[in-house]
């Protein structure tokens, strides 16, 4: 989806943003950063853009009452895209906005980079982009210097270009619906750290095929592993079978139909009723909007399939991998009260 081969950094500035709840201030840069050095530019593109190369999920700006035009970052991005003039002043407004919303005491201070890019290819179209990147974790490193045959060892701290903590790319595309946005947020998965996505950026998922496929498979996994056994008596083998059939449906079909999925995968009327209740509650509580019909994203299926466990663990003695054909497994209890599984097969590998 994204190609940075011909990308170029146009302007870049760095500001230091603290946590005002912890009585930390912010420092605004006096001037833009010089990136004329070729090697420095390569490292910056690696640091800023490479974490986005495999991202498929996209967002757009939102705000109260869904009026995204009131979102401060939408306004800053629109202004930067329309005119390069006063880029530094506009970047300062972005840094102040981050400072104002980062109120939780556990939010780390850090360096905020604001940059503009030319010639990023998204879905085959070359566009400009505004990048916002926050570095929260500095690392120590050793420096070994050599003068003739004399070596000296020193140390310093800096930013690891292989580890972007938080970032977003705002593409100058689809402005009329809140811009197209990609996000990286790897430093902290706790609710306290959602400030980057929910409060600073204030975005919502776009209803892309990737997003809908990923979300529906996630809901299905949550239902089978956490809710199904509470509503209906099922064995672990039955749960694994439901998970396998769910993934198989998405692998075998190009389009998703919710009614067809329920009939083919869930089958039982009781299971379907239980799933519908769970699905409705989950969507309401998590503010998820999904269509009943959409094109299936193979990338999303591949991503989610890794999280669908098909291992049946029996005490500490046996692990049984179940890939299909639930009818070849029988469960029972012998005359001594010992539980057992009976497995039928044709060939032994």
MINUDREN-614994 format. One line per field, with one value per residue (C-alpha): residue in one letter; residue number from 0; x, y, z. Coordinates in steps of 0.5 Angstrom, whole numbers, m for minus. Each point is the difference from the previous one (the first is absolute). Layout:
! residues N
residu	(A,...)
num	(NUM,...)
x	(X,...)
y	(Y,...)
z	(Z,...)
***
This chain:
! residues 349
residu	(X,X,X,X,X,X,X,X,X,X,X,X,X,X,X,X,X,X,X,X,X,X,X,X,X,X,X,X,X,X,X,X,X,X,X,X,X,X,X,X,X,X,X,X,X,X,X,X,X,X,X,X,X,X,X,X,X,X,X,X,X,X,X,X,X,X,X,X,X,X,X,X,X,X,X,X,X,X,X,X,X,X,X,X,X,X,X,X,X,X,X,X,X,X,X,X,X,X,X,X,X,X,X,X,X,X,X,X,X,X,X,X,X,X,X,X,X,X,X,X,X,X,X,X,X,X,X,X,X,X,X,X,X,X,X,X,X,X,X,X,X,X,X,X,X,X,X,X,X,X,X,X,X,X,X,X,X,X,X,X,X,X,X,X,X,X,X,X,X,X,X,X,X,X,X,X,X,X,X,X,X,X,X,X,X,X,X,X,X,X,X,X,X,X,X,X,X,X,X,X,X,X,X,X,X,X,X,X,X,X,X,X,X,X,X,X,X,X,X,X,X,X,X,X,X,X,X,X,X,X,X,X,X,X,X,X,X,X,X,X,X,X,X,X,X,X,X,X,X,X,X,X,X,X,X,X,X,X,X,X,X,X,X,X,X,X,X,X,X,X,X,X,X,X,X,X,X,X,X,X,X,X,X,X,X,X,X,X,X,X,X,X,X,X,X,X,X,X,X,X,X,X,X,X,X,X,X,X,X,X,X,X,X,X,X,X,X,X,X,X,X,X,X,X,X,X,X,X,X,X,X,X,X,X,X,X,X,X,X,X,X,X,X,X,X,X,X,X,X)
num	(0,1,2,3,4,5,6,7,8,9,10,11,12,13,14,15,16,17,18,19,20,21,22,23,24,25,26,27,28,29,30,31,32,33,34,35,36,37,38,39,40,41,42,43,44,45,46,47,48,49,50,51,52,53,54,55,56,57,58,59,60,61,62,63,64,65,66,67,68,69,70,71,72,73,74,75,76,77,78,79,80,81,82,83,84,85,86,87,88,89,90,91,92,93,94,95,96,97,98,99,100,101,102,103,104,105,106,107,108,109,110,111,112,113,114,115,116,117,118,119,120,121,122,123,124,125,126,127,128,129,130,131,132,133,134,135,136,137,138,139,140,141,142,143,144,145,146,147,148,149,150,151,152,153,154,155,156,157,158,159,160,161,162,163,164,165,166,167,168,169,170,171,172,173,174,175,176,177,178,179,180,181,182,183,184,185,186,187,188,189,190,191,192,193,194,195,196,197,198,199,200,201,202,203,204,205,206,207,208,209,210,211,212,213,214,215,216,217,218,219,220,221,222,223,224,225,226,227,228,229,230,231,232,233,234,235,236,237,238,239,240,241,242,243,244,245,246,247,248,249,250,251,252,253,254,255,256,257,258,259,260,261,262,263,264,265,266,267,268,269,270,271,272,273,274,275,276,277,278,279,280,281,282,283,284,285,286,287,288,289,290,291,292,293,294,295,296,297,298,299,300,301,302,303,304,305,306,307,308,309,310,311,312,313,314,315,316,317,318,319,320,321,322,323,324,325,326,327,328,329,330,331,332,333,334,335,336,337,338,339,340,341,342,343,344,345,346,347,348)
x	(0,6,6,5,5,0,m2,4,0,m2,0,1,0,1,m3,1,m7,m1,m5,m4,m3,7,2,4,0,1,6,m1,5,3,1,m1,4,6,m1,5,4,m1,1,m4,m6,0,0,m6,m4,2,m2,m6,m3,2,m5,m6,2,m4,m6,m7,m4,m2,m4,m3,m1,m6,m2,m6,m7,4,2,8,1,0,6,6,5,m5,0,8,1,m5,4,7,m2,m3,6,7,1,0,2,4,m6,m5,4,1,m8,0,5,m4,m6,4,2,m7,m3,5,m2,0,6,3,1,7,3,4,2,m5,2,m5,2,m3,2,m1,m1,m3,m4,m6,m5,4,m1,6,m2,3,0,0,4,0,5,1,6,m1,6,7,5,8,5,8,4,7,4,7,6,5,2,m3,m8,m4,m7,m5,m8,m6,m8,m4,m6,0,m2,m3,m5,m5,m4,m6,m2,m5,0,m6,0,m3,m5,m8,0,m7,m1,5,7,3,4,5,2,6,m1,5,3,m6,m6,m4,m6,4,4,m6,1,4,m6,m6,2,5,m2,m7,m1,m5,1,m2,m4,5,m1,7,m4,m6,3,5,m6,m5,5,2,m7,m1,7,m3,m7,3,5,m3,m8,m2,2,m4,m7,1,3,6,7,7,0,m7,3,6,m4,m4,6,3,m7,0,7,m2,m6,4,6,m5,m4,1,m6,m3,m7,m2,m7,4,6,m5,m3,6,5,m5,m5,m4,m6,2,7,m2,m5,6,5,m5,m1,8,1,m5,2,8,m2,m3,5,6,m4,2,m4,0,m4,m4,4,7,6,4,8,5,5,m5,m2,8,1,m6,1,7,m5,m5,3,m1,3,m3,4,m1,3,7,1,m3,m1,m5,0,m7,0,m7,m5,m3,m4,7,1,m5,0,m2,1,2,m2,5,m2,6,m1,2,0,0,3,m1,5,2,8,5,5)
y	(0,5,1,5,m2,7,4,6,4,7,4,m3,3,m3,3,m3,m1,m2,m2,6,m4,m2,7,m1,6,0,3,2,0,6,m2,m6,m6,0,m7,1,m5,m6,m6,4,1,m8,m1,4,m3,m7,3,4,m4,m8,m1,1,m4,m6,4,m2,4,7,5,7,6,1,4,2,m2,m3,7,m1,7,2,m5,5,m5,0,8,0,m6,4,6,m3,m3,6,4,m1,7,0,m7,0,5,m6,m5,4,0,m8,0,4,m4,m7,4,2,m7,m4,0,m7,0,m6,3,1,6,0,3,1,0,4,m1,0,m5,0,m6,m5,m5,m2,m5,2,7,5,5,5,m2,3,m4,0,m4,m1,m3,m1,m5,1,m5,0,m2,m1,4,m3,5,m1,5,m4,m6,3,m2,4,m2,5,m1,5,m1,1,m3,m7,1,m7,2,5,1,4,2,2,2,5,m1,6,m5,0,6,1,m6,2,m2,m7,m2,m6,0,m4,0,m6,3,m1,m4,2,4,6,0,1,7,0,m3,2,7,3,m3,m1,m5,m5,m7,1,m6,m3,m7,m1,3,m4,m7,1,3,m6,m5,3,0,m7,m2,4,m4,m7,1,4,0,m7,m5,5,m1,m7,m6,m1,m4,3,m4,3,7,m1,m3,7,4,m5,1,7,1,m5,4,7,m4,m3,6,6,4,m1,m1,0,m4,m5,0,m2,m5,m4,2,0,m4,m1,4,1,2,5,3,0,3,6,2,0,4,5,1,0,5,5,0,1,4,m4,1,m6,m2,m6,m1,2,m3,m4,3,m6,4,1,m8,m2,5,m2,m8,0,2,m6,m5,m7,m4,m4,m1,m6,1,0,m6,1,6,m2,4,0,3,m3,m6,1,m6,m4,1,m3,2,m4,m3,m7,m4,2,8,1,5,m2,3,m6,2,m3,1,m4,1,2,5)
z	(0,2,m4,2,m5,m3,6,2,7,m2,7,7,7,7,7,7,3,7,5,3,6,2,m1,m6,m5,m8,m4,m7,m5,m3,m7,m4,0,m6,m4,m5,2,m5,6,5,m5,m1,7,1,m5,3,7,m2,m6,0,6,m4,m6,2,3,m3,4,m1,4,m1,5,4,5,4,m3,m6,m3,m1,m3,8,1,1,m3,m6,0,0,m5,m5,1,m1,m6,m3,1,2,3,8,1,6,3,m2,3,7,0,m1,6,5,m2,2,6,2,m1,3,8,2,5,m3,m7,m2,m2,m7,m6,m5,m7,m5,m8,m7,m5,m8,m5,5,m4,3,m4,m6,1,1,6,5,8,6,6,7,4,7,3,8,1,m1,1,2,m5,m1,m4,m2,m3,m4,m1,m4,5,6,2,5,3,1,1,m2,0,m6,m4,m3,m7,0,6,m2,7,m3,m7,m5,m8,m2,m7,m5,m2,1,4,m1,4,6,m4,m1,6,3,7,4,7,3,6,5,m1,7,0,3,m7,m4,0,m6,m4,3,3,m4,m7,2,m6,m2,m4,m8,m2,m4,m2,4,6,m1,m1,6,5,m2,1,7,2,m2,4,6,0,m1,5,5,0,m4,6,5,m5,m2,2,m5,1,m2,m6,m2,1,m4,m6,0,0,m6,m4,1,m3,m5,m2,m1,m4,m5,m1,m4,3,7,1,8,m1,m4,5,5,m3,m3,6,6,m2,6,1,8,m2,m5,5,5,m5,m2,7,1,m7,2,7,m3,m5,5,5,m5,m5,m5,m7,m5,m6,m1,m7,m2,m4,4,1,m1,4,6,0,0,6,4,m1,4,6,m1,4,m2,6,5,6,4,7,0,m5,m6,m6,m5,m6,m4,m7,m2,0,7,m2,1,7,6,7,6,7,1,6,5,m1,m5,m5,m7,m8,m5,m7,m6,m6,m6,m1,5,m2)
***
